[in-house]
Every structure is written in structure tokens, then in C-alpha cells.
Amino acid sequence: METKEKIIVYNRAFCLISETFVYQQARDLAQNFEVHLLAREFTNPHGFDYSIFNQHLVKRPKSWIGRVAGKAIRTWLNTDFEMGFQSYLRLRKLLKKGDIGAIHAHFGPNAVEIMGLAMAFDIPLVVTFHGHDASRLLKNESYKKKLPELFEYASGIIIVSRHMIENLELEPWLEKVHVIPCSVDPQKFVIQKNGRSSDAIRIVHSGRIASTKGVPDLVKVFSELADNYPNIELHIAGDGEELQRTKALARERGHNDKITFYGRVSQEQVRDLLNGADIFVLNSRTDANGDMEGTPVSILEAMCLKKPVVSTIHAGIPDVIQHRKNGLLVPEYANDELKACIERLICDSELREQLGEEAQATVKKSYTNKVMRQRINRIFEEI
């Protein structure tokens, strides 16, 4: 039997509720490589299958003796990767075998953290940037100063949208840069009968209720529309720091009975919710701290299920959606334009169908997990 090359995938935690894409990429790599997951925490809110991976938990030292020993190890290896002595011994045994083909670090700070370890054991490093690590975090001078060294050492730099080239100042390393958005599995996101008994038009948001998502503004826009269209509903799936504020706003605007909050949901619940949607809205924007998204997976999931999408000209979204062809786009923070686009879809079922058809075709052509798996695997095969 042919022995597969080994790849270490590093993320501080597997697999946070909002980071399903990290698991999916690791799972895709596991079809061609022997994948070892390296993390400080393992959690499984989605019930994913982890049996296909080797798992390695790295703990930080707790005692003062452990912290002193950990600092000595970091100094010796010239790495920022913090670990206890026992964790170091286990990790050293894995890395010294000489059969690790590469380390794949998700998010810039994690790549910076593990870079010294990769260099110490002469292991190629691939880094994927997803969003905040190529926007808000760049205000951290210590992090930003380390990026040129990371780019110089990295064998591959994966970004999920083209705007990151400018944000990260990647021009000197373009030969290493690969624009590979996250993807959707069309075998999991399958159109199903929703069994709805109501004729209401359902507008759905799926994603974290955070400052980059603009959900409070979506609630304001919906409330204005609900004054004129009594047959519309708003369904909001997700958790986050703006959830309570958004709920309070829904009560204040007087249409709380037409707005349903689901909180944190599983991937299966997201799929079911999207199947029952008539319109999907993601009101993404750059927040006050400069935080940006990459290419939101929730948009791809909705498009895969043939849903018309209303979103914003933000980050990687225009890479996926062409205005009036496979979705509708408005500028960031443009509530009037957002309202007009949603209203247009409320009133025009033929346009909803047309945009949904084009959206699904776009995903099946360019954004399936099969397409992305081939592109990512090629990077590691060529290292």
C-alpha cells in the first residue's frame, strides 16, 4: 500500500462553530495526504468525523518551572510557539522523523507563531489568510512587522479574496500567492422541499452577529419594509457580540413577531434554514476597527441552494457575485440601496428564480469543494 505524505494542519482550535471551512479544507487534504491536526483545543459542535485525522494537542505550561522551560525551548528554537516540555517532546518526535511534507497554518497569527518551529525543523510552511488576519490585525505593529519574514519563508500563501493582495502588501511574493476562496459541498447543500405551510416571503441571514455583518442595519431595513409588506419574515441564524443589541432593536422597531433569532446553529440547521429561504441577505461591511471579511461561506451555501443573494461590495464578495447577473450588490452602509434591492426581490418572483439559477451555476462551476480541493492539493504536491 502506498504511503501518503504527511501534512500538519495547525489552528489554535478545531473546530470552532464559525470555522467549518478549516475542517473542510483539512478533510479535503486527507483524501491525498496523511493529515495531522495540531491545536491547543479540540471541540466538535458540528459532530464532524475526526477519525480520519491524527490529532495532537499542544498545551501551554502552567507552572513557573514549565514556563521557564518553555521560554528556554522557544529561545533555543527561535520560535514564538509556546508549549510545555512534554508537548515539546511529543511534537519534536513528530517533526524529527523527516517525513512531514509541510505545515499548513490557518490564519496569519498562527503562521507567525509556528514559523520558527517550521524553520527549526526545515519544514515547508503554507499559510491561509481568511479575513481579520488581513485587515484589523494589521494594526498590530508586532504582527505586521513579522509578515515579510513569513512571506519570504512560506512555500505558499493562500488568500481567500483578491483584495488581500493589497492589504497584505503581497506584490513582492506574487509567485507564491494563490487566491482560493472557501468552498461548499453540493452533496451536503442539496435542495429539499421545505414543507412550509405559510405563503410568507422569508428573508434569511446566516453568520456571526458581529460588527462586520451589519445585522442591526438589516433589522432596520426589514422593519421599514414590513410596514408595507405584511407577508415578509426575517430569520437570523448566528451568535455574536451584537446579538443582544440586534434583538433589542427588533423589539424597538415594532416587528419583533416577524423576526426570528436562532442563535448558534449547526451546519445542518443552516442548510435547513437556507432551504426554506426566498431571499438571502448578508450585509457585510468594514467595521470601525478596519476589520473585514474574506469570501463568506454563507453566501456560497445560499447560492448552492439556488437562493437569490443581496450583499455588499465588500472584500471578496464581488469576486463571486456579479451585480444583476447572479445576485444583487450594494455599497457598504447603504441602507437605502439595500432596502431597494430586497424590495425588488420581494416583488419579483421571476427575478428571484433567475438570480438563484445563475447563483447555483456559479457555485457548481467554480466554488465546489472538489474544485478547491484540486487547487489546494496542487500546492502541496508541488512543494
CORQUIMO-V501645 format. One record per pair of residues at least 4 apart in sequence whose ideal C-beta (glycine too) atoms are under 8 Angstrom apart, sorted by the first residue. I is the first residue (numbers start at 1). J is the second residue. Records with the same first field share a line. If there is no record, write none. Layout:
BEGIN
I->J  J
END
This chain:
BEGIN
3->34
4->32  33  34
5->33  34  99  101  380
6->33  34  35  36  99  100  101
7->29  33  34  35  36  100  101  102  103  104  380
8->35  36  37  38  94  100  102  103  104  123
9->22  25  26  29  35  36  37  38  103  104  106
10->38  39  103  104  105  106  110  114
11->19  22  37  38  39  105  106  107  110
12->39  40  41  107  110
13->19  39  40  41  42  43
14->22  23  26  37  39  41  42  43  50  55
15->19  20  22  23  43  44  45  46  48
16->22  43  45
17->45  46  239  264
18->207  208
19->23  106
20->24  46  267  297
21->25  130  182  183  297
22->26  106
23->27  46  48
24->28  182  183  185  369
25->29  104  106  128  182  372  376
26->30  35  37  53
27->31  48  49  52
28->369  372  373  376  377
29->33  35  104  373  376  377  380
30->34  35  52  53
31->373  377
32->377  380  381
33->101  377  380
34->54
35->52  53  54
36->53  54  55  56  94  100
37->42  50  53  54  55  56
38->56  58  91  103
39->55  56  57  58
40->57  58  59  60
41->57
42->50  55  57
44->48  50
45->264  266
46->266  267  268
47->266
50->55
56->90  91  94
57->87
58->81  83  87  91
59->83  84  86  87
60->70  82  83  84
61->65  66  67  69  70  82  83  84  85
62->66  67  84
63->67
64->68
65->69
66->70  84  85
67->71
68->72
69->73  84  85
70->74  82  83  84  85  88
71->75
72->76
73->77  83  85  88
74->78  79  80  81  82  116
77->81  116  117  120
78->116  119  120
79->113  114  115  116  117  119  120
80->112  113  115  116
81->113  114  116  117
82->113
83->87  88  91
84->88
85->89
86->90
87->91
88->92
89->93
90->94
91->95  117
92->96
93->97
94->100
95->100  117  121  123
96->121
100->121  123
101->124  380  383
102->123  124  125  126  155  380  383
103->114  117  118  123  124  125  126
104->126  127  128  380
105->110  111  113  114  115  125  126  127  128
106->110  127  128  130
107->111  128  129  130  133
108->112  127  129  133  134  137  143  147  150
109->113  133  137  143
110->114
111->115  125  127  150  154
112->143  146  147  150
114->118  125
115->119  125  146  149  150  153
116->120
117->121
118->123  124  125  153
119->153
124->155  156  383
125->150  153  154  155
126->154  155  156  157  158  379  380  383
127->150  154  156  157  158
128->158  159  160  180
129->133  134  157  158  159  160  164  168  294
130->134  160  182  294
131->135  160  212  291  292  293  294  315
132->136  137  291  292
133->137
134->138  159  164  167  168  292  294
135->167  286  290  291  292
136->287  289  290  291  292
137->143
138->143  144  167  168  290
139->144  289  290
140->144
141->145
142->146
143->147
146->150
147->151  168  169
148->152
149->153
150->154
151->157  168  170  172  173  176
152->173
154->173  176
155->176  379  383
156->176  178  379  380  383
157->170  173  176  177  178
158->177  178  179  180  376  379
159->164  165  168  170  177  178  179  180  294
160->164  179  180  181  182  294  295  316
161->179  181  294  295  315  316  317  319
162->179  316  319
163->167  292  315  316
164->168  170  294
165->170  171  174  177
166->170
167->292
170->174  177
173->177
178->375  379
179->319
180->372  375  376
181->294  295  300  316  319  320  367  372
182->294  295  297  300  372
183->297  300  367  368  369  371  372  373
184->188  189  297  300  301  303  304  363  367  368  369
185->189  368  369
186->190  304  363  364  368  369
188->267  271
189->271  274  301  304  305
190->305
191->275  305  306
192->272  275
194->275  276
196->202  276
198->233
199->231
200->231  232  233
201->229  231  232  233  278  279  346
202->232  233  235  276  277  278  279
203->222  232  233  234  235  277  278  279  280  281  342
204->234  235  236  237  273  274  276  277  279  280  281  302  307
205->213  215  218  234  235  236  237  238  280  281  282  283
206->237  238  265  270  273  274  280  282  298  301  302
207->213  237  238  282  296  298
208->212  213  238  239  240
209->213  215  236  238  239  240  241  242  243  246
210->240  241  242  287
211->241  242  287  288  289  291
212->284  285  286  287  291  292  293
213->238  240  242  282  283  284  285
214->218  283  284  285  312  332  333
215->219  236  238  242  246  283
216->220  242  245  246  249
217->221  283  333  335  338
218->222  234  281  283  338
219->223  234  236  246  249  250  253  259
220->224  249  253  335
221->225  335  338  339  342
222->226  232  234  255  258  259  342
223->227  250  253  254  255
224->228  339
225->229  232  339  342  343  346
226->230  232  255  258
229->343  346
232->258  346
233->258  259  260
234->258  259  260
235->259  260  262  273  276  277
236->246  259  260  261  262
237->262  263  265  269  270  273
238->243  262  263  264  265
239->243  263  264
242->246
243->247  261  263
244->248
245->249
246->250  261
247->251  261
248->252
249->253
250->255  256  259  261
251->256
255->259
262->269  273
265->269  270  273
266->270
267->271
268->272
269->273
270->274  298  301
271->275  301  305
272->276
273->277
274->280  301  302  305  307
275->305
277->302  305  307
278->307  308  345  352
279->307  308  310  342  345  346  352
280->298  299  302  307  308  309  310
281->309  310  311  338  342
282->296  298  299  309  310  311  312  317
283->311  312  338
284->293  296  311  312  314  315  317  332
285->312  314  332  333
286->290  291  292  314  332
287->291
292->314  315
293->314  315  316  317
294->315  316
295->299  300  315  316  317  319  320
296->300  311  316  317
297->301
298->302
299->303  309  311  317  320  321
300->304  320  363  367
301->305
302->307  309  359
303->307  309  320  326  327  359  360  362  363  367
304->359  360  363  364  367
305->360
306->356  357  359  360
307->356  359
308->327  328  345  351  352  355  356  359
309->321  326  327  328  355  359
310->327  328  329  330  338  341  342  345
311->317  321  327  328  329  330
312->317  329  330  331  332  334  338
313->317  318  329  330  331  332
314->318  332
316->320
317->321  329
318->322  329
320->362  367
321->326  327  328  329  359
322->326  327
323->327  328  329
324->328
325->355  358
326->355  358  359  361  362
327->355  358  359
328->341  344  345  355
330->334  337  338  341
331->337
334->338
335->339
336->340
337->341
338->342
339->343
340->344
341->345
342->346
343->347
344->348  351
345->351  352  355
348->352
349->353
350->354
351->355
352->356
353->357
354->358
355->359
356->360
357->361
358->362
359->363
360->364
361->365
362->366  367
363->367  368
364->368
366->371
367->371  372
368->372
369->373
370->374
371->375
372->376
373->377
374->378
375->379
376->380
377->381
378->382
379->383
END
